[in-house]
Amino acid sequence: MVGLQLGIDPQQLGLEFGGGAVIGGIIGFAAKKLAKVIAIIVGLELALFKFLESREILTVDWAALSAGLLQTGEGAASSGPPGWLSTILSTLSVSAGFTGGFLLGFRRG
């Protein structure tokens, strides 16, 4: 009775939640696989830099390399989401399903 008063269709809500969960699961699985590939590439690149530096072919400024990463992290942490509450409330059913599916897919990947 309360669902009808608010204009909420339980069937539509279930379809949105289920669809979000399936899409989230697929994207989570793919994201974990992609993250592994990127981690391997970055690790190989850093190992190559260290090898070339040990042979005195290349000089790497490791402090400048890590400082750029720290500045990027600080910039991302300082910005706040504008209007985040209304955004969350308007997409709650799809985002809840997507989040659950993403976490399940990421864990299985």
C-alpha positions as CSV (number, residue, x, y, z in Angstrom):
1,M,0.0,0.0,0.0
2,V,2.8,2.4,0.8
3,G,4.6,1.6,-2.5
4,L,1.5,2.7,-4.4
5,Q,1.2,5.9,-2.5
6,L,4.8,6.9,-3.4
7,G,4.4,5.8,-7.0
8,I,7.0,3.0,-6.8
9,D,6.6,0.0,-9.0
10,P,8.2,-3.0,-7.3
11,Q,8.6,-4.9,-10.6
12,Q,10.5,-1.9,-12.2
13,L,12.6,-1.5,-9.1
14,G,13.5,-5.2,-9.3
15,L,14.4,-5.0,-12.9
16,E,16.6,-2.0,-12.4
17,F,18.3,-3.6,-9.4
18,G,18.9,-6.9,-11.3
19,G,20.1,-5.2,-14.5
20,G,22.5,-3.1,-12.5
21,A,23.8,-6.2,-10.7
22,V,24.4,-8.0,-14.0
23,I,26.2,-5.1,-15.6
24,G,28.2,-4.4,-12.4
25,G,29.3,-8.0,-12.3
26,I,30.6,-8.0,-15.8
27,I,32.4,-4.7,-15.4
28,G,33.8,-5.8,-12.0
29,F,35.2,-9.0,-13.5
30,A,36.7,-7.1,-16.5
31,A,38.1,-4.4,-14.2
32,K,40.0,-6.9,-12.1
33,K,41.5,-8.6,-15.1
34,L,42.5,-5.2,-16.6
35,A,44.0,-4.1,-13.2
36,K,46.2,-7.2,-13.2
37,V,47.4,-6.5,-16.7
38,I,48.2,-2.8,-15.9
39,A,50.0,-3.8,-12.7
40,I,52.2,-6.2,-14.6
41,I,53.0,-3.6,-17.3
42,V,53.8,-0.9,-14.6
43,G,56.0,-3.4,-12.7
44,L,57.9,-4.4,-15.8
45,E,58.4,-0.8,-16.7
46,L,59.8,0.1,-13.3
47,A,62.0,-3.0,-13.4
48,L,63.3,-1.9,-16.9
49,F,64.0,1.6,-15.6
50,K,65.9,0.2,-12.6
51,F,67.9,-2.1,-14.9
52,L,68.7,0.7,-17.3
53,E,69.7,2.9,-14.4
54,S,72.0,0.2,-13.0
55,R,73.7,0.0,-16.4
56,E,74.1,3.9,-16.4
57,I,72.1,4.1,-19.6
58,L,69.3,6.1,-18.0
59,T,68.9,8.4,-15.0
60,V,65.6,8.3,-13.2
61,D,64.6,11.0,-10.7
62,W,62.6,8.8,-8.4
63,A,61.6,11.7,-6.1
64,A,60.1,13.6,-8.9
65,L,58.2,10.5,-10.1
66,S,56.6,9.8,-6.7
67,A,55.9,13.5,-6.0
68,G,53.7,13.7,-9.1
69,L,51.7,10.8,-7.8
70,L,51.3,12.4,-4.3
71,Q,50.1,15.7,-5.8
72,T,47.5,13.9,-7.9
73,G,46.2,12.1,-4.9
74,E,45.9,15.2,-2.8
75,G,44.0,17.0,-5.6
76,A,41.5,14.2,-5.9
77,A,40.9,14.1,-2.1
78,S,40.3,17.8,-1.7
79,S,37.4,18.1,-4.2
80,G,33.9,17.4,-2.8
81,P,31.0,16.0,-4.8
82,P,28.5,18.7,-5.6
83,G,24.9,17.7,-5.1
84,W,25.8,14.2,-4.1
85,L,22.7,13.5,-2.0
86,S,20.2,14.1,-4.8
87,T,22.3,12.1,-7.2
88,I,22.5,9.1,-4.9
89,L,18.7,9.2,-4.2
90,S,17.8,9.3,-7.8
91,T,19.9,6.4,-8.9
92,L,19.8,4.2,-5.7
93,S,18.2,1.1,-7.2
94,V,20.5,0.8,-10.2
95,S,23.6,1.8,-8.3
96,A,22.9,-0.6,-5.4
97,G,22.6,-3.5,-7.8
98,F,25.6,-2.3,-9.8
99,T,27.7,-2.0,-6.7
100,G,26.8,-5.5,-5.5
101,G,27.4,-7.0,-8.9
102,F,30.7,-5.1,-9.4
103,L,32.0,-6.4,-6.0
104,L,31.0,-9.9,-6.8
105,G,32.5,-9.8,-10.3
106,F,35.7,-8.2,-8.9
107,R,36.0,-10.9,-6.3
108,R,35.4,-13.7,-8.7
109,G,37.8,-12.2,-11.4
